[in-house]
Amino acid sequence: MLTFLLLLGSVICEVFGQIAFKLGLSHGSEHDEEGARGFFRDLAGSPWIGVGVGAYAVEFVLWFAALTVAPLSVAMAFAALSYGGVVLACRWFLHEAVGWREWGATATITVGVAMVCWQPLYLR
């Protein structure tokens, strides 16, 4: 159960961090200064970018903890759920259009994760 919670927490932080980064970049579109300098200044001044970096910091701690108790092959497969989580979050929170290809790919990834991570009792 601990392994599942650590991996799930890592995936949630990944998804939250990506949404925060997108929000931070979207709000920085009206820069005072053009070019790379203005872009980096906008990044540094965006609270959403800071929130995303914080989410990633928590994710790293959870991920390292998960790697101490889970095989890497299982942990990496579970981490792939973040792709589906980002698709869901983009649809629900950012109101982005998500087509049938994205939904199909998300379903395929989810089935693949289940195949790798789910171990029936008789296989243990």
C-alpha positions in Angstrom: 0.0 0.0 0.0 2.9 2.4 0.8 4.3 1.8 -2.7 1.0 2.6 -4.3 0.6 5.8 -2.3 4.1 7.0 -3.0 3.7 6.4 -6.8 0.2 7.9 -6.8 1.5 11.0 -5.0 4.3 11.3 -7.5 1.9 11.1 -10.4 -0.5 13.7 -8.9 2.4 16.1 -8.3 3.6 15.7 -11.9 0.1 16.5 -13.2 -0.3 19.4 -10.9 3.1 20.7 -11.8 2.4 20.6 -15.5 -0.9 22.4 -15.1 0.8 25.0 -13.0 3.5 25.5 -15.6 0.9 25.9 -18.3 -0.9 28.5 -16.2 2.3 30.3 -15.5 3.3 30.5 -19.2 -0.2 31.5 -20.2 -0.3 34.4 -17.8 3.1 35.6 -18.9 2.0 36.3 -22.5 1.8 40.1 -22.1 5.5 40.8 -21.5 6.9 44.3 -21.3 10.2 43.2 -22.8 10.5 41.1 -26.0 12.9 38.2 -26.6 14.5 35.7 -24.3 15.2 38.2 -21.6 11.6 39.2 -21.3 10.5 35.5 -21.4 12.8 34.6 -18.5 11.8 37.7 -16.5 8.1 36.7 -16.9 9.0 33.2 -15.8 10.7 34.4 -12.7 7.8 36.7 -11.8 5.1 34.1 -12.3 3.7 32.6 -9.1 2.3 29.6 -11.0 5.8 28.7 -12.2 6.9 28.7 -8.5 4.0 26.5 -7.6 5.0 24.1 -10.4 8.6 24.0 -9.2 7.4 23.3 -5.7 5.1 20.4 -7.0 8.1 19.0 -8.8 10.3 19.2 -5.6 7.7 17.2 -3.7 7.4 14.8 -6.6 11.1 14.1 -6.5 11.0 13.2 -2.8 8.0 10.9 -3.4 9.6 9.3 -6.4 12.9 8.6 -4.6 11.0 7.1 -1.7 9.0 5.0 -4.1 12.2 3.7 -5.8 13.3 2.4 -2.4 10.3 0.0 -2.2 9.3 -0.7 -5.8 11.1 -2.2 -8.8 12.0 0.4 -11.3 10.2 -1.4 -14.1 6.9 -1.1 -12.2 7.5 2.4 -10.9 8.2 3.7 -14.5 5.1 2.0 -15.8 3.0 3.6 -13.0 4.6 7.0 -13.7 3.2 6.8 -17.3 -0.2 7.5 -15.7 0.9 11.1 -15.5 0.3 11.4 -19.3 -3.3 10.4 -18.9 -3.6 12.6 -15.8 -2.4 15.6 -17.8 -4.9 14.9 -20.6 -7.7 14.7 -18.0 -6.5 17.9 -16.2 -6.2 19.8 -19.5 -9.8 18.9 -20.4 -11.3 19.6 -16.9 -9.2 22.6 -15.7 -7.9 24.3 -18.8 -10.9 23.5 -21.0 -8.7 22.3 -23.8 -10.2 20.3 -26.6 -9.2 16.6 -26.4 -9.9 14.5 -29.4 -10.5 10.8 -29.8 -6.8 10.1 -30.5 -5.8 11.6 -27.2 -8.5 9.6 -25.4 -7.5 6.4 -27.2 -3.9 6.9 -26.4 -4.7 7.6 -22.7 -6.8 4.4 -22.6 -4.0 2.4 -24.2 -1.4 3.8 -21.6 -3.8 3.0 -18.8 -4.3 -0.6 -20.0 -0.5 -1.0 -20.3 0.1 0.3 -16.8 -2.5 -2.1 -15.5 -0.8 -5.0 -17.3 2.6 -4.2 -15.8 1.5 -3.1 -12.3 -1.4 -5.3 -11.4 -0.2 -8.6 -9.9 -2.9 -11.1 -9.0 -2.4 -12.9 -5.7 -1.5 -16.2 -7.4 1.5 -14.6 -9.2 3.1 -13.2 -6.0 
